[in-house]
């Protein structure tokens, strides 16, 4: 068995473990700091919406000797200062997006681009996108997100309990906020592919959370009928028992997404893959983090407020204190025992015989009677 598999087996049996629940305030602080950074980035820089949402024109050119940076300069100059995004295509052509252009403005821009790029006007393909189409996509995305959240909360409340449903909802909002904040800080363009990526990561995040919740539900059955473990300890053991599984699932999911983001988008120049790959990469990582460090600790905090769970914690504490006092008493007794009695019963020697047995007896005189 590999070292990771052996570690997973020991974590599952409870032989080793890390105190995630005991250090939950640290994880809460880290999440709050990351969330605040994401919100500040979103408020200061905002999102870079693509033309699908803001409206504009897309010009596709055949193979040309002009570089992407030069084409961007020509496009912004031809459009009168409108923001342009240029992407290199596989055949050597260019895809030029210019936001805020309407039908009348697109014709002279097309002619100017053809002149600057030294290609015929008829070879420059123009496609106009109205902002109403992007607004419709955004409205449908918000509607789908709302329906998804409601269904998730209802399912978790029925299958588990409302505390787990609330913790899962907070974890999902946490993942979405971080992902959107990273988009604002990095400046990647928000396209319909980004929306698809955001909706996709919700399922991955929820999967890891439900796995831990299922283990916690099974382990906490008849919990108040025993005095050995508290709810927080059971929750911590549930996290540890599924830790290796969560890590393996996340790593396997992140590898192909990292290939799209860093290899496809970075080295091969496939910029159109960045909009969905960044959302998947950040969302998968945030989802794995929140299922371990946020969702389950929140459930433990909510459960520890119940009177029965509070009473259980007091009984466990009292039992452990009594056991510790008994053990300390036994150690004191052993320390105060005679040194001769350490290895068992004392050996009775001649000098330990009772005095009454030798009373009236002297040493043999040696005379025969």
Secondary structure by P-SEA (a helix, b strand, c coil): ccaaaaaaaaaaacccccccccaaaaaaaaaaaaaaaaaaaaaaccccccccccbbbbbbbccccccaaaaaaaaaaaacccbbbbbbccccbbbbbbccccaaaaaaaaaaaaaaaccccccbbbbbbbaaaaaaaaaaaaaaaaaaaaaaaaaaaaaccaaaaaaaaaaaaaaaaaaaaaaaaacccccaaaaaaaaaaaaaaaaaaaaaaaaaaaaaccccccccccaaaaaaaaaaaaaaaaaaaaaaaaaaaaaaccccccccccccccaaaaaaaaaaaaaaaaacccaaaaaaaaaaacaaaaaaaaaaaaaaaaaaaaaaaaaaaaaaccccccccccccccccccccccccccccccccc
